[in-house]
């Protein structure tokens, strides 16, 4: 009798976990599929003008692998690049000018915005300065792209063609992140998988849907819509600036599209767990609006959905409860099956799929650490600059 009650409780917990996975599989916008790629498009006539804005702070290590790809864009219309050197100490601005002289291609202007005023995150202050420089050219579109993003030669023309064909105010691609080190293999595909679970790409592109997100590394934005949505001023506090941007665009009736990239790649390395930990914990608690109840719910949800299935397999085998073990194995199998497409997209072996509970546990710890850092008064940071008012992003992130 003493053993029956705990086993019975574990059966029910495991059944709830399996039910959660059935719901995620079928009812969460098919988030696990990786076929949401750049939508159908045709060449516009004429090609609209575009200004590319690149916020950069201490990016000398990655610019040689990324900036030449922007300079070499094969774009039939008028295009120009504005790189905003936000107080770099590693020669980012001069290196950008040297790369432009060496490679030629699209015109490059390097600007410097000075220190951001109170209430601005550094990246968005740099974006604001870049958009201000671009405004003098009166572009129809702005391409906001990070300094670590390398674009295929036809990236800009494909983005513009997709935006014009589909009538999108934002076309954003989730750049393929680098996956080379052991920790990158374990953590990076899961990062995109979890993001898609929170913001199913199919829902984002649906007119009338409230789901809004973009990927900050590659955002093509209609300049007129940026003005109506007051971007970036309206989201100046935002740490998760890409999601805030998409929400601001949808708030003024804009049409947003987000999908996975085929030929847009991040060249930034995250070789150690600590590098990836900082990337996630920087904004994890902001995503939860700095709400302790949301934090508790997230921790409980992660445990129920990701940790219960393997624990049930072990506990069921140890206690001789076939019901617990089989139900846990079924939930684990659904979990691994939904993760497999993302591993294929990242060209990773399928045997990594059953390790997702371990990776989810790491993300749980990163989220808790993000909250701990918040309550210790260590605000969110961008490239070494910490902000004193992390709570200000609660309305934006």
KEPA-743087 format. One line per 3 residues: number of its first residue (from 1); for each residue x, y, z of C-alpha. Coordinates in steps of 0.25 Angstrom, whole numbers, plus 5000, padded with zeros to 4 digits. Example, Ala and Ser with C-alpha at 12.3 -4.5 7.8 and 13.67 -1.06 7.14 Angstrom:
// residues 2
1> 5049,4982,5031 | 5055,4996,5029
END
This chain:
// residues 397
1> 5000,5000,5000 | 5011,5009,5004 | 5018,5008,4990
4> 5005,5008,4982 | 5001,5022,4985 | 5015,5028,4980
7> 5015,5019,4968 | 5000,5023,4965 | 5004,5038,4966
10> 5016,5036,4957 | 5007,5029,4947 | 4998,5042,4946
13> 5009,5051,4946 | 5015,5044,4934 | 5002,5043,4927
16> 5000,5058,4928 | 5014,5060,4922 | 5011,5051,4911
19> 4998,5059,4909 | 5006,5071,4909 | 5015,5066,4898
22> 5002,5061,4890 | 4997,5076,4891 | 5010,5082,4887
25> 5012,5072,4875 | 4998,5075,4869 | 4993,5089,4874
28> 5005,5098,4876 | 5006,5102,4861 | 5014,5090,4857
31> 5026,5098,4863 | 5035,5086,4861 | 5035,5086,4846
34> 5046,5093,4839 | 5040,5096,4826 | 5036,5110,4828
37> 5046,5117,4819 | 5046,5129,4811 | 5032,5130,4804
40> 5030,5130,4789 | 5034,5143,4782 | 5036,5149,4769
43> 5046,5161,4765 | 5039,5175,4767 | 5040,5185,4756
46> 5046,5194,4759 | 5055,5190,4771 | 5053,5198,4783
49> 5064,5205,4790 | 5070,5199,4803 | 5079,5204,4814
52> 5086,5193,4823 | 5088,5197,4837 | 5099,5189,4845
55> 5100,5192,4860 | 5115,5188,4864 | 5122,5188,4877
58> 5136,5182,4878 | 5133,5173,4866 | 5147,5173,4860
61> 5148,5158,4862 | 5136,5155,4853 | 5135,5166,4843
64> 5145,5160,4833 | 5136,5148,4832 | 5123,5156,4831
67> 5124,5170,4826 | 5130,5166,4812 | 5117,5158,4810
70> 5109,5170,4811 | 5118,5178,4803 | 5117,5168,4792
73> 5102,5168,4791 | 5097,5166,4777 | 5085,5175,4778
76> 5079,5182,4765 | 5074,5194,4772 | 5081,5205,4781
79> 5087,5200,4794 | 5096,5205,4804 | 5102,5200,4817
82> 5103,5208,4830 | 5111,5202,4841 | 5110,5208,4855
85> 5122,5207,4863 | 5117,5208,4877 | 5129,5211,4885
88> 5137,5200,4881 | 5151,5199,4887 | 5157,5188,4877
91> 5157,5197,4865 | 5144,5192,4859 | 5141,5205,4851
94> 5155,5206,4845 | 5154,5191,4841 | 5141,5193,4834
97> 5146,5204,4826 | 5159,5196,4822 | 5150,5184,4818
100> 5141,5194,4810 | 5154,5199,4803 | 5159,5185,4801
103> 5146,5178,4796 | 5139,5190,4789 | 5124,5187,4786
106> 5113,5194,4793 | 5116,5208,4799 | 5119,5208,4814
109> 5118,5219,4824 | 5123,5217,4838 | 5116,5225,4849
112> 5118,5227,4864 | 5106,5230,4873 | 5112,5233,4886
115> 5108,5228,4899 | 5093,5224,4900 | 5084,5233,4909
118> 5077,5228,4921 | 5066,5218,4916 | 5072,5213,4904
121> 5079,5199,4902 | 5092,5201,4895 | 5089,5193,4882
124> 5076,5200,4880 | 5083,5213,4882 | 5092,5209,4871
127> 5081,5205,4862 | 5074,5218,4864 | 5087,5225,4860
130> 5088,5216,4848 | 5074,5219,4844 | 5076,5234,4845
133> 5087,5233,4836 | 5079,5225,4826 | 5067,5234,4826
136> 5075,5244,4818 | 5075,5234,4806 | 5060,5232,4808
139> 5060,5217,4806 | 5048,5209,4804 | 5054,5197,4813
142> 5063,5196,4824 | 5071,5183,4826 | 5075,5182,4841
145> 5086,5172,4842 | 5096,5168,4853 | 5111,5170,4851
148> 5113,5155,4852 | 5103,5151,4841 | 5109,5146,4828
151> 5099,5147,4816 | 5099,5140,4803 | 5101,5149,4791
154> 5086,5149,4787 | 5081,5150,4802 | 5077,5165,4800
157> 5070,5163,4787 | 5063,5150,4792 | 5058,5157,4805
160> 5053,5169,4797 | 5046,5161,4787 | 5039,5153,4798
163> 5034,5166,4805 | 5029,5172,4792 | 5022,5159,4787
166> 5016,5156,4800 | 5012,5170,4805 | 5021,5168,4817
169> 5025,5180,4826 | 5035,5171,4833 | 5043,5159,4827
172> 5052,5153,4837 | 5061,5140,4836 | 5066,5132,4847
175> 5081,5132,4844 | 5087,5118,4845 | 5096,5119,4857
178> 5110,5113,4858 | 5110,5098,4862 | 5124,5093,4863
181> 5128,5091,4878 | 5122,5080,4887 | 5114,5091,4895
184> 5109,5097,4882 | 5104,5084,4877 | 5096,5082,4890
187> 5091,5096,4892 | 5089,5103,4879 | 5079,5095,4872
190> 5071,5094,4885 | 5071,5109,4886 | 5064,5111,4872
193> 5055,5099,4875 | 5051,5106,4888 | 5049,5119,4881
196> 5040,5113,4871 | 5032,5106,4882 | 5029,5120,4889
199> 5027,5127,4875 | 5022,5117,4865 | 5027,5122,4851
202> 5013,5119,4844 | 5006,5127,4854 | 5015,5139,4853
205> 5012,5140,4838 | 4997,5139,4839 | 4989,5152,4838
208> 4981,5155,4850 | 4990,5146,4859 | 4995,5152,4872
211> 5008,5144,4872 | 5019,5153,4868 | 5034,5151,4867
214> 5046,5154,4858 | 5061,5149,4858 | 5070,5161,4861
217> 5081,5157,4852 | 5073,5158,4840 | 5061,5168,4839
220> 5056,5174,4826 | 5047,5186,4831 | 5039,5195,4822
223> 5043,5209,4826 | 5029,5215,4825 | 5025,5204,4835
226> 5037,5207,4844 | 5032,5222,4845 | 5018,5218,4848
229> 5022,5208,4859 | 5033,5218,4864 | 5044,5208,4863
232> 5053,5208,4870 | 5049,5219,4880 | 5036,5211,4884
235> 5045,5199,4888 | 5057,5207,4894 | 5056,5199,4907
238> 5055,5185,4901 | 5066,5175,4903 | 5059,5165,4894
241> 5058,5175,4883 | 5054,5166,4872 | 5042,5161,4878
244> 5038,5176,4883 | 5040,5181,4869 | 5031,5170,4863
247> 5020,5174,4873 | 5022,5189,4870 | 5020,5186,4855
250> 5007,5177,4858 | 5002,5188,4867 | 5001,5197,4856
253> 4995,5187,4846 | 5007,5182,4840 | 5009,5168,4834
256> 5021,5160,4839 | 5028,5148,4834 | 5039,5140,4841
259> 5045,5127,4837 | 5058,5119,4836 | 5069,5123,4828
262> 5076,5115,4817 | 5088,5124,4814 | 5089,5134,4825
265> 5099,5130,4836 | 5104,5135,4849 | 5120,5134,4849
268> 5120,5137,4864 | 5127,5125,4872 | 5121,5120,4885
271> 5132,5109,4888 | 5130,5108,4903 | 5117,5106,4912
274> 5120,5119,4919 | 5118,5127,4905 | 5105,5120,4902
277> 5101,5122,4917 | 5103,5137,4916 | 5095,5138,4903
280> 5083,5131,4909 | 5083,5137,4923 | 5085,5151,4918
283> 5070,5152,4914 | 5063,5139,4919 | 5057,5146,4931
286> 5053,5158,4923 | 5045,5148,4914 | 5037,5145,4927
289> 5035,5160,4929 | 5043,5159,4942 | 5031,5152,4948
292> 5034,5142,4960 | 5021,5134,4957 | 5024,5133,4943
295> 5038,5128,4947 | 5032,5117,4956 | 5022,5113,4945
298> 5033,5112,4935 | 5042,5104,4944 | 5030,5095,4947
301> 5027,5094,4932 | 5041,5090,4928 | 5042,5080,4939
304> 5028,5074,4935 | 5030,5074,4920 | 5045,5071,4918
307> 5050,5064,4931 | 5038,5055,4935 | 5039,5046,4923
310> 5053,5041,4925 | 5051,5041,4940 | 5039,5032,4939
313> 5046,5022,4930 | 5057,5021,4941 | 5047,5021,4952
316> 5038,5011,4945 | 5049,5001,4942 | 5054,5002,4957
319> 5040,5000,4963 | 5035,4990,4953 | 5024,4999,4948
322> 5022,4996,4933 | 5011,5007,4932 | 5021,5018,4937
325> 5032,5013,4929 | 5024,5011,4916 | 5017,5025,4918
328> 5030,5032,4920 | 5037,5025,4909 | 5025,5030,4900
331> 5026,5044,4904 | 5042,5043,4902 | 5040,5038,4888
334> 5030,5049,4884 | 5040,5059,4890 | 5052,5053,4882
337> 5043,5052,4870 | 5040,5067,4870 | 5054,5071,4872
340> 5060,5062,4861 | 5056,5072,4849 | 5063,5083,4856
343> 5076,5074,4857 | 5075,5071,4842 | 5074,5086,4839
346> 5087,5088,4847 | 5093,5076,4841 | 5095,5069,4854
349> 5094,5054,4857 | 5080,5048,4861 | 5086,5042,4874
352> 5086,5056,4880 | 5071,5056,4880 | 5069,5047,4893
355> 5079,5057,4900 | 5069,5068,4899 | 5065,5066,4914
358> 5079,5069,4918 | 5079,5082,4910 | 5066,5086,4915
361> 5071,5084,4929 | 5083,5094,4925 | 5073,5104,4920
364> 5065,5103,4933 | 5077,5106,4941 | 5081,5118,4931
367> 5067,5123,4934 | 5068,5123,4949 | 5082,5129,4948
370> 5076,5140,4939 | 5066,5143,4951 | 5077,5142,4961
373> 5085,5152,4954 | 5073,5162,4952 | 5071,5162,4967
376> 5085,5164,4970 | 5084,5177,4962 | 5092,5172,4950
379> 5084,5177,4939 | 5084,5172,4925 | 5096,5175,4916
382> 5100,5177,4902 | 5115,5175,4898 | 5119,5178,4912
385> 5110,5190,4915 | 5101,5187,4927 | 5087,5195,4928
388> 5082,5200,4941 | 5068,5198,4939 | 5065,5184,4934
391> 5051,5185,4939 | 5048,5195,4928 | 5048,5184,4918
394> 5036,5177,4925 | 5026,5184,4916 | 5034,5181,4904
397> 5040,5167,4904
END
